[in-house]
Amino acid sequence: MIRKNLKNRMALAFGTLIVCVVVLVEVFFLIALYQYYYGTVVQTLVQESAASTRYFNQYSFETLSALAQRISDEKRQEKSYLDFQIIDLDNRVILDSYRMSYTTSLQTPDIQKALSGKVGIWKGEPSGSDETIIAVSNPIRINQQIVGVLRYSSSATELDQKITQFMFLSIVLALILISLSVIVSYWIAKRIVKPITDLTSLAKQIAAGNFLLTSQKHQHDEVGVLSETMNIMSQELRKNEQLKNEFISAISHELRTPLTSINGWIETIQEGQLEDREETELGLLIMKKESQRLTKLVENLLDFSHYQAGQMKLEKEMFSLSQLLTEIEKQFSRLSKKQNVTFEVKHKPDIELYADPNRIKQVLINLLDNAFKFTPVEGRVELTATEDSQTITVTVTDNGAGIEESEIKNITKRFYKASSKKKGSGLGLAICKEIIQLHEGQLVINSVLGKGTSISFPLPKTSQIEKT
């Protein structure tokens, strides 16, 4: 219904626009046509009347009758298609083109105006006639005195018929143009709306979970851009769906392994097979480690849930970053000895930062966990902090396995897990990136496969938001 209405509305809009243009052009054309034909006739009458009046007014006649006879003789020789009348001061026709006179008086505006000394123009039906005429009257003078009127006239009936014919033809043509415009408008609207209809259908199928469909780009315009965007969205959704499935599979594996281990040792305890104290302590240690893994995984899932919902909050305060780095150094010193990996922390003793200390610690622990996880025996992990007037930069560097260049841009995406077979949920870096961005910073990753990785995040010493 919506698509149909859109097409009809577009067709109606285009059609209305074209109809308005055609009607306006038609109106102006008819007005111009009327003015042209009537204007031409009136101009001819005015010119002929003026020329004749000037010509005859230069002669001296004693009476209007004598002047009328001279005018009649002249006009008969000219064989003009225009009718003329000589009218006296009593508005009576004393002579016309047919050499006839009339006792009835004419009371038309053009005659009255000519008797007042001006040129009179009139269009109408004379008394007792159903024929429309156009008349132009000029005053006749003898010895500088107005003695009558010389009136030229022409029938307007044929002119009206001709104008009517032209009007009829132009209206028919306008109706044809309007009909064609309606058809063309509907066709254009259909052509514009069809790609949108196809994209709407595609969007519904994508919403239903069919991410394999793509849209064909037919036009290089906004609709074509929309089609390309829809294809990009479909590809991203397909990737996200694949990553989500891999993520669920990985999480299931991560949960199953510690749960299986814990369940096994619980069964051993229930069966009373605890005579060997060393083995019992080993089992308890394993259960503790596996429960810690589960706790960390659940925390990551909760953080990720908050991140997805946009509910991750910060509790910023001014704290000693140097002290936090010292605490982390002590925390990882045992792990470095156990894995035989050199761990070195470098920083000035008085670095202070306005941030959420717990979240910054979470980021550092996650980055160091990854560094130790992928650094071989006798490798090296460094944690450094530097500062300038505006920024504090923290960097975690290792000389471990490194990351493939094609994977660097993806490892901070949600549901993404690199090709390494090391255990992990694949959520850590995504959460780290979100935390750093909330602190108005950016996670910068540089890595060379087989040589190591460096991850740094520059942060403003004081929040720009707090400053404002």
HELIX and SHEET records of a PDB file:
HELIX    1   1 ILE A    2  ASN A   57  1                                  56    
HELIX    2   2 LEU A   64  GLU A   78  1                                  15    
HELIX    3   3 PRO A  109  LEU A  115  1                                   7    
HELIX    4   4 THR A  157  ALA A  207  1                                  51    
HELIX    5   5 GLU A  222  GLN A  270  1                                  49    
HELIX    6   6 ARG A  277  ALA A  309  1                                  33    
HELIX    7   7 LEU A  321  GLN A  339  1                                  19    
HELIX    8   8 PRO A  357  LYS A  373  1                                  17    
HELIX    9   9 GLU A  405  ILE A  408  1                                   4    
HELIX   10  10 GLY A  428  LEU A  438  1                                  11    
HELIX   11  11 GLN A  464  LYS A  467  1                                   4    
SHEET    1   A 5 VAL A  93  ASP A  96  0                                        
SHEET    2   A 5 ASP A  83  ASP A  88 -1                                        
SHEET    3   A 5 GLN A 145  SER A 155 -1                                        
SHEET    4   A 5 ILE A 133  ILE A 142 -1                                        
SHEET    5   A 5 GLY A 120  GLY A 124 -1                                        
SHEET    1   B 2 GLU A 317  SER A 320  0                                        
SHEET    2   B 2 GLU A 352  ALA A 355 -1                                        
SHEET    1   C 5 THR A 342  LYS A 346  0                                        
SHEET    2   C 5 ARG A 380  GLU A 387  1                                        
SHEET    3   C 5 THR A 391  ASP A 398 -1                                        
SHEET    4   C 5 GLY A 452  PRO A 460 -1                                        
SHEET    5   C 5 VAL A 444  VAL A 448 -1                                        
END                                                                             
